[in-house]
């Protein structure tokens, strides 16, 4: 579907379709984690916060070095 949508926009619509295949497992995992009955939203928030903190920390250290 993404390939058909991107046909008129992108030079390589197969990359748009590959993006859907690449992101689908991660989105499904986050959806599954969020719907967990034992504080799923808290775990999802923690996962995103740790990821963002690590990314920002790597940027700061990389800029400093």
C-alpha positions in Angstrom: 0.0 0.0 0.0 2.8 2.4 0.9 4.4 1.6 -2.5 1.2 2.6 -4.3 0.9 5.8 -2.3 4.5 6.8 -2.9 4.5 6.0 -6.6 3.8 9.6 -7.5 5.9 11.1 -4.7 9.0 9.1 -4.5 11.5 8.1 -7.2 11.7 4.6 -5.6 8.4 3.5 -4.2 9.7 0.1 -3.2 11.6 1.8 -0.4 8.4 3.1 1.0 7.0 -0.4 1.0 10.2 -1.7 2.7 9.8 1.0 5.3 6.4 -0.4 6.3 7.9 -3.9 6.5 10.8 -2.6 8.5 8.7 -0.6 11.0 5.8 -3.0 11.5 7.5 -5.4 14.0 8.6 -2.5 16.2 5.1 -0.9 16.1 3.5 -4.2 16.9 5.9 -4.7 19.8 5.1 -1.3 21.3 1.4 -1.9 20.8 1.7 -5.2 22.6 3.8 -3.7 25.4 1.4 -0.8 25.9 -1.7 -3.1 26.1 0.0 -5.2 28.8 -2.3 -5.4 31.8 0.6 -4.8 34.3 1.4 -1.2 33.8 2.0 -1.3 30.1 1.9 2.4 29.6 4.5 2.9 32.2 6.8 0.4 30.6 6.3 2.0 27.2 7.0 5.5 28.6 10.2 4.1 30.3 11.3 2.5 27.1 10.9 5.7 25.1 12.6 7.9 27.9 15.6 5.6 28.1 16.0 5.6 24.3 15.7 9.3 24.0 18.2 9.8 26.9 20.7 7.5 25.4 20.4 9.2 22.0 20.8 12.7 23.5 23.7 11.5 25.6 25.4 10.0 22.5 24.9 13.3 20.6 26.3 15.4 23.5 29.4 13.1 24.0 29.9 12.9 20.2 29.8 16.7 19.9 32.1 17.1 22.8 34.7 14.6 21.5 
